[in-house]
Amino acid sequence: AGAAGESALGHSDTGKVHVWRLSVPNEYPSSSNLYTYLHEVLPDPSKVSANNYNYGSGGYALSHNGSVLLVSNDKDDTAGSDTGGVDVHMLNSTGYFAHVQTIVTPDASAGDLVGFSGPAISGDAS
């Protein structure tokens, strides 16, 4: 679940994505505790230098097999001011999503806001 207005890393409205998993896969438990909270996914701290970063405000996408999480990052400045991008997080052996790459367009320029309308991913993350 995206929470673009949550404060983190010493700034207001930094944004983060919260991750849960199904408690009992392949079964429908009779209790109301269907999901277990795993962790929060934060932006790269080196990229957050001011308030209103709003990580994930454009959306996020999870591959069908649950191994890859994409998070929009339209205020990313990797290729210029507010060029934007999409952060790729992969599920690691400890069950947490770790940042592995920020995808930016090859012709990025200031103000592109890539990721503003949300990322998309194939079912098997290929």
Buried (B, 14 or more C-beta within 10 A) or exposed (E): EBBBEBEBBEBEBBBBBBBEEEEEEEEEEEEEEEEEEBBBBBBBEEBBEEEEBBBBBBBBBBBEEEBBBBBBBBBBBBBBEBBBBBBBBBBEEEEEBEBEEBBBEEEBEEEBBBBBEBBEBEEEBE
